[in-house]
Amino acid sequence: MLDELEYRMRASAHEELPQGQCIAYLSEAKRSTLQTLYYGGGTPSLLSMAELGSLTNGIRRWFDLDGVREFTLEVNPEDVTPAKVKDWRSLGVNRISLGIQSFDDRNLARMNRAHNAAQGREALHLLQNEGFESISADLIYGYPDRTLQDFEADLQELLSWRLPHFSSYQLTVEPQTALYHQVNQKKVRLAAEDLVLEQMMHLYQVSAAQGYRAYEISNFALPGHEALHNSRYWSGHAYWGLGPSAHSFDGHRKRSWNIANNIQYQMEIQSGKVPSSEELLTDDQRFNEAVLIGLRLMDGLDWLALEAVHGPERVQRIRQQIAKMPADWFDGLRLEDREAPLRLSLAGRALADFIAVELFAEA
């Protein structure tokens, strides 16, 4: 049974297509009942109510939306207006993911963000005043030329809003961005690794003291407010992605992804083709993904579940590898207890990708 639907949009890729042209693309849906619906991966908050309504009605033709528990809309602060906030609620959106990133105008200008700190605050005010109880915001750390105290100010302001959920990520330099060129031209010097690590540790400690649980390495929630959509991704449920660059997974082995080019995507849909590629995951790939995701989750890697799917030999191999690693990378390491999940410590979270790779099967 399909549980999740994510619609990713890029710029002009929001036109509703005639029903007949979508049959080949959505024939597998078969009126599946969805538990989550997520509009993101771009700028869906740019769309008018008519466009969002048209999109939702188009999805409703193929999927049963009556059981949707979480309907998320990704929103840019500069797009939030009183009228739009009311429209989103009337559409059925019950969760907002807001791209705050920082409350420091210097950081936002460096990232070429279209909003400023005042707009971010106003967006939060409007959403809360309209009654949105499920709001998530993102916060970036590791900005160039910023101290731990600068990040502390950002973090404390975010926490002061008492949002039920937030995500926090280390700054990454994407190719062909303004920051990318500034770094290459040595006009900007990235933050030192030890400072980034200090900010990350501070993030975990302060948020925990405020009652937030880092249920995934980059995601923090007050009790009972974990993101259902992402959590079901991580637990291996099936999901269906629509739109350019969207990914889908059948819950077993088949993963597919749509082409990213907007125009080519639309042309192929209109000609009755499915604009995607697919792969069947090998046993090694499935095992590696289970290890990688398990280490990123606070609940940890469940030895018994891993063994049930992938067999005792694979599990025994990585237990032997873990025994050779520093014990302080793990939280209360008890390898002799098969019922105790493997969890990373604060120090281990900074090395999560490295640890996972060391435990990977040779795919």
C-alpha positions in Angstrom: 0.0 0.0 0.0 1.3 3.4 -0.9 1.4 5.8 2.1 3.2 9.0 1.2 3.1 11.4 -1.7 5.5 14.1 -2.3 5.2 16.7 -5.0 8.4 18.5 -5.9 8.2 21.6 -8.1 10.6 23.8 -9.9 9.7 27.2 -11.3 7.2 26.5 -14.1 6.5 22.8 -13.4 3.1 23.3 -11.8 0.7 23.3 -14.7 -2.1 20.8 -14.3 -2.0 18.2 -17.1 -5.0 16.8 -18.8 -6.1 13.6 -17.1 -5.5 11.4 -20.1 -1.9 12.5 -20.3 -1.3 11.3 -16.7 -2.7 7.8 -17.0 0.6 6.2 -17.9 2.4 8.0 -15.1 -0.1 7.4 -12.4 -1.6 4.0 -13.4 0.1 2.3 -10.5 -1.5 4.6 -7.9 -4.9 2.7 -8.1 -6.6 5.1 -5.6 -4.1 4.4 -2.9 -4.9 5.9 0.5 -2.3 8.4 1.6 -1.2 9.1 5.1 1.0 12.1 4.2 1.1 14.7 1.5 4.1 16.9 1.0 4.5 19.9 -1.4 8.1 20.9 -1.5 11.5 20.5 -3.1 11.2 24.0 -4.6 9.0 27.0 -4.1 5.3 25.9 -3.8 4.5 29.0 -1.7 4.9 31.0 -4.9 1.7 29.4 -6.3 -1.7 31.1 -6.1 -4.6 29.4 -4.3 -6.1 28.5 -7.7 -2.9 26.8 -8.7 -2.5 24.9 -5.4 -6.2 23.9 -5.5 -5.8 22.7 -9.1 -2.8 20.6 -8.1 -4.6 19.1 -5.1 -7.7 18.3 -7.1 -5.5 16.6 -9.7 -3.9 14.5 -7.1 -7.3 13.6 -5.6 -8.3 12.0 -8.9 -5.7 9.3 -8.3 -5.3 9.1 -4.6 -7.6 8.9 -1.6 -6.8 12.0 0.5 -9.4 11.4 3.2 -6.9 9.6 5.5 -4.1 12.2 5.1 -2.7 12.8 8.6 0.0 15.3 7.7 -0.2 17.8 4.7 3.0 19.8 4.6 3.7 22.9 2.5 7.2 24.2 2.1 7.1 28.0 2.5 9.6 30.9 1.9 9.2 33.7 4.5 8.8 36.4 1.8 5.8 34.6 0.4 3.8 34.5 3.6 0.9 37.0 3.6 -2.3 37.0 5.7 -4.4 36.0 2.7 -2.1 33.1 1.7 -2.0 31.8 5.2 -5.8 31.6 5.3 -5.8 30.0 1.9 -3.4 27.3 2.9 -5.5 26.4 5.9 -8.6 26.2 3.8 -6.8 23.9 1.4 -6.2 21.4 4.2 -2.5 22.1 4.8 -1.9 21.3 8.5 1.9 21.6 8.6 4.3 24.4 7.4 8.0 24.0 6.8 9.4 27.5 6.8 12.8 28.3 5.3 14.1 30.7 8.0 17.8 29.6 7.8 18.9 32.5 10.0 17.7 35.6 11.9 20.9 37.4 11.0 20.7 39.6 7.9 24.4 39.2 7.3 24.0 35.5 6.9 20.9 35.8 4.7 22.6 38.3 2.4 25.6 36.0 2.1 23.3 33.2 1.0 21.4 35.5 -1.4 18.2 34.7 0.3 15.2 36.7 -0.9 13.9 37.4 2.6 15.4 39.3 5.6 15.2 38.6 9.3 12.2 40.8 9.8 10.3 38.9 7.1 11.2 35.7 8.8 9.8 36.9 12.1 6.7 38.3 10.5 6.0 35.0 8.7 6.2 33.2 12.0 3.8 35.7 13.6 1.3 35.3 10.8 1.4 31.5 10.8 1.0 31.3 14.6 -1.8 33.9 14.6 -3.7 32.0 12.0 -3.6 28.9 14.2 -1.0 26.7 12.6 0.1 24.5 15.4 2.5 22.3 13.4 5.3 24.6 12.1 8.8 23.6 11.4 11.7 26.0 10.6 15.2 25.3 9.4 18.4 26.8 10.9 21.9 26.7 9.3 25.2 26.6 11.2 28.7 26.9 10.1 28.4 30.3 8.3 31.6 31.9 7.2 33.0 34.6 9.5 30.6 33.9 12.3 31.5 33.0 15.9 29.9 30.5 18.3 28.2 33.6 19.9 26.7 34.5 16.5 25.2 31.0 16.2 24.0 31.1 19.8 22.0 34.2 19.1 20.4 32.6 16.1 19.6 29.4 18.0 18.2 31.2 21.0 15.9 33.3 18.8 14.6 30.2 17.1 14.0 28.4 20.4 12.2 31.4 21.7 9.4 30.8 19.2 8.8 27.4 20.8 8.1 25.8 17.5 7.1 22.1 17.8 9.8 21.1 15.3 12.9 22.4 13.6 15.7 21.2 11.4 19.3 22.3 11.6 22.0 21.7 9.0 25.6 22.5 8.5 26.2 25.0 5.7 27.1 23.3 2.4 28.5 25.1 -0.6 26.5 24.2 -3.7 28.2 24.4 -7.1 27.5 27.4 -9.2 26.1 29.5 -6.4 27.4 33.0 -5.4 29.0 31.5 -2.3 30.7 28.8 -4.4 32.3 31.5 -6.6 33.3 33.6 -3.6 35.0 30.7 -1.9 36.8 29.7 -5.1 38.0 33.3 -5.5 39.1 33.3 -1.9 36.8 36.2 -1.1 35.2 34.1 1.6 36.8 31.7 4.0 34.6 28.8 5.2 34.3 28.2 9.0 37.0 26.0 10.5 36.0 22.4 11.2 36.6 22.7 14.9 34.3 25.8 15.1 31.6 24.0 13.1 31.9 21.0 15.4 31.6 23.3 18.4 28.4 24.8 17.0 27.0 21.4 16.3 27.6 20.2 19.9 26.1 23.4 21.2 23.0 22.9 19.1 22.4 19.4 20.6 23.1 20.5 24.2 21.0 23.6 24.2 18.1 22.1 22.3 18.0 19.1 24.6 17.9 21.5 27.6 14.9 23.1 26.0 13.0 19.8 25.7 13.8 19.0 22.1 14.6 15.5 21.1 17.1 15.1 18.2 15.2 12.1 16.8 17.3 12.3 13.7 20.8 13.9 13.4 19.4 17.1 11.8 15.8 17.1 13.1 14.6 18.2 16.5 11.1 17.9 17.9 9.1 18.4 21.1 7.6 15.1 22.3 5.0 13.9 19.8 5.8 16.4 17.1 8.2 14.3 14.9 7.6 14.8 11.2 5.5 11.9 10.1 6.4 12.2 6.4 10.2 12.0 6.9 9.9 9.4 9.6 8.1 7.1 7.2 10.8 7.7 4.6 13.4 6.5 7.2 11.4 3.5 8.2 11.3 2.2 4.6 7.7 2.8 3.7 6.6 3.2 0.1 6.3 6.7 -1.3 5.4 8.3 -4.6 7.1 11.4 -5.9 5.6 13.6 -8.6 7.3 16.5 -10.4 10.8 17.2 -11.8 13.6 15.4 -9.9 11.1 13.6 -7.5 12.0 10.2 -6.2 9.7 7.2 -5.5 10.2 3.9 -3.7 8.0 0.8 -3.7 8.9 -0.2 -0.1 11.0 -3.2 -1.2 13.7 -2.8 -3.9 12.6 -0.5 -6.7 13.6 3.1 -6.6 12.8 5.6 -9.4 13.6 9.2 -10.0 12.2 11.8 -12.5 14.3 13.9 -14.8 15.1 17.3 -13.3 14.7 19.4 -16.4 11.4 21.2 -16.3 10.7 21.5 -20.0 11.8 18.0 -20.8 9.7 16.7 -18.0 6.6 18.4 -19.3 7.2 17.3 -22.9 7.5 13.7 -21.9 4.4 13.7 -19.7 2.4 15.3 -22.6 3.6 12.6 -25.0 2.4 9.9 -22.6 5.9 8.8 -21.4 7.0 8.3 -17.8 9.9 10.8 -17.4 11.9 8.6 -15.0 14.7 6.1 -14.5 14.7 3.3 -12.0 16.9 0.8 -10.3 16.5 -2.4 -8.3 18.5 -2.2 -5.0 20.9 -5.1 -4.4 21.0 -6.8 -1.0 24.2 -4.9 -0.2 22.6 -1.6 -1.1 19.6 -2.3 1.1 21.8 -3.3 4.0 24.0 -0.2 3.6 20.9 2.1 3.6 19.6 0.4 6.7 22.9 1.0 8.5 23.2 4.6 7.4 19.7 5.5 8.4 19.7 3.6 11.6 22.8 5.4 12.8 21.2 8.8 12.0 18.2 8.1 14.2 18.1 8.6 18.0 16.2 5.3 18.2 19.4 3.7 16.7 20.1 0.6 14.8 17.8 -2.3 15.8 20.0 -5.4 15.8 17.1 -7.9 15.7 15.3 -6.1 12.9 18.5 -5.8 10.9 19.2 -9.5 11.4 15.7 -10.5 10.5 16.0 -8.8 7.1 19.6 -9.2 6.3 20.7 -12.3 8.1 23.0 -13.0 11.1 26.3 -13.1 9.2 26.1 -9.5 8.0 25.1 -8.3 11.5 27.9 -10.3 13.2 30.4 -8.8 10.7 29.6 -5.2 11.6 29.4 -6.0 15.4 33.0 -7.2 15.1 34.0 -3.9 13.3 32.3 -1.8 15.9 34.2 -3.6 18.6 37.4 -2.1 17.1 36.1 1.5 17.1 36.4 4.0 20.0 33.6 3.2 22.5 32.9 6.9 23.0 31.5 7.1 19.5 28.5 5.2 20.8 26.0 5.8 23.5 26.2 3.1 26.1 27.7 0.5 23.8 26.6 -3.0 24.8 27.5 -5.3 21.9 26.7 -8.4 24.0 23.0 -7.3 24.3 21.3 -8.0 21.0 18.1 -6.2 22.2 19.9 -2.9 22.9 20.0 -0.7 19.8 23.2 0.8 18.5 23.1 4.5 19.1 25.7 7.2 18.4 27.0 9.5 21.1 27.2 13.3 20.6 30.8 12.7 19.5 29.7 9.9 17.1 27.1 12.1 15.4 29.8 14.3 14.0 31.3 11.2 12.4 28.1 9.5 11.4 28.8 9.2 7.7 32.3 8.0 8.3 31.2 5.3 10.8 28.4 4.2 8.4 30.9 3.8 5.5 33.2 1.8 7.6 30.3 -0.6 8.3 29.0 -0.8 4.7 29.0 -4.1 2.8 30.8 -3.8 -0.5 28.0 -2.9 -2.8 
